[in-house]
């Protein structure tokens, strides 16, 4: 049996190959995803023997408790993913190849959300969405097989379910966040209902009563704000922002922006570390408007965090830690677009339409919607795991998402709208911590903190630590007792 260090080194080599394969497939540089052949080159990483060896590690085997636990978490996921690799690959390739037929036209399945968001005609938007959901339902048997097999594997390893696994090895605080978000839903119900009605009406074609799930991509596309977000200033705006923090975007050979609109490029943007921090890539398929800017800035937060990690960090701390930390830096840059001072300092204008509508009001509502949506998703995913999962829980999905968003979410999405390993908790924690971190930067460096190199220096020092510390520990290292929902609630209620 290789040593723990040798296994981690081999895991890093495997990760580089797998990440490059994902980048090539999802960026549209190749037709299909082939993870299976990569895993076959590293059989020692996925064996039951290796899993048992790592699971039995004691205090004398690894220097730090967190390193031991994160090693166990990584190899547990590898053991499970190896048993699911063919199912995962088949589903990814089926989605990439699927076509949706509607009104005598054929559209790629993966581009349907963009197409629906661009469609101004209410009846046609409904037809597009129905056809999209029908194709999703055709693919659901593959998702159900994958989900059922995954749950069986977790149980076979002696865990009561995914919650038990994630709490013990990833140290995710699932139930504390569950409690916080339940209170948030109750406390913001009346505010949310009023704002949902107001912003539906501002589209000019929708009302609260007519709003459907099919209309949400159109609502978030918000094309009326396009004039504030010129296509040719998107990257320059990012460049100006980073420059204020002392970061020269054009002098980062380890940070790649892939913005080419290839036909087979996945519509969902992502940032991936091929060899963090030496090779980190941001992938975005531009579609126009405010969503491109916010997505670019979000992924740029991931990009800069990855590019500034210390290369001497363990692979575990560069790639396997609490991704709430990763997401919090992504939200930190993204939410600059909601900052009036940023608009004055970087864009040299006010984010207000000629009729008086403020983009800042829209983004505050969008964030309120999304935090409530993810709060509801967490409650659904907890119920899903506690009740053993499976197709009968599709109704619970619809029930919880209606509770959170006021919109009837279709049951066909009950597995498609599901991130593995309770990633929903990491999103929620990141949303909460980002507001606290931003307030800390304002207190230290002023309202225009993003124009101060000293603020950039502080962020670089934090980025250098990678994900060694979880988000609660990061908060404590800056002097906070933990995560507090109060600043986020106050900001979204303003």
Secondary structure by P-SEA (a helix, b strand, c coil): cccaaaaaaaaaaaaaaaaaaaaaaaacccccccaaaaaaaccccccaaaaaaaaaccccccccaaaaaaaaaaaaaaaaaaaaaaaaaaaaaaaaabbbbcccbbbbccaaaaaaaacccaaaaaaaaaaaaaaaaaaaaaaaaaaaaaaaaaaaaccccaaaaaaaccccaaaaaaaaaaaaaaacaaaaaaaaaaaaaaacccccccccccaaaaaaacccccccccccaaaaaaaaaaaaacccccccccccccccccccccccccccccccccbbbbbbbccccaaaaaaaaaaaaaaaaaaaccccccccccccccaaaaaaaaaaaaaccccaaaaaacccccccccccccaaaaaaaaaaaaaaaaaaaaaaaaaaaaacccccaaaaaaaaaaacccccccccccccccccccaaaaaaaaaaaaaaaaaaaaaaccccccccaaaaaaaaaaaaacccccaaaaaaaaccccccaaaaaaaaac
